[in-house]
């Protein structure tokens, strides 16, 4: 089922469905267990300026 039949762009559909499912799973993970990944009590977080100076450049 590619462009040879009915000019249907199957890879684009699969990519769109994958992106939708990934965003749904990510939203559920962040809403149900967001404290695991977004810990505001963490003291050793790197600042944005330190990240840009040390990691990016």
N, C-alpha and C positions, 0 to 999 in steps of 0.2 A: 504494500500500500504506500507507494511513494508518488512521485510526480508522474509516473507512467499510468496511474489509474486515477482518473477524476481530478487530477492536478491537486492532490491532497498532500499537504506538507506535514508528514507524520513526525519527523524529528522535532519540528517546532512545537507540535502538540505535546510530545513527551517531555520536552524541556520545560514547557509552561506548567504542566501538571507537577513535575518534580519541584519546580520553584514554589508552587502553591503549597504542596505538602510540606516542604522544608520550612516555609514561613509559619504554617499552622503548628508544626511540631515545636519550633523555636518559641512561638508565642505561648504555647501550653507549658513548656519547660520554664520559661521566665515568669509566668504568672503563678504557677503552682510551686515552684522551688527556686525562685529567683534569688533568695538569700544565700543560696549555695554559691552562686556565680557572682553576685553583686554584694560583697561583704563590705559594708561601710566601716566596720570596726578594724579593718586591716590597717596596721600602722606602717608597713613597709612598702606601700604603694609608691610607684615611681611617678614623678611629676611629668607634665607634658614637656616642659623645657628640657628636663634631663633626658627624656626619651628622644627628643629631636636631636639633641647634641651628641648623645652617646650611641644610640642605636641606628638612627637613620643616616647620619653623616659619617 
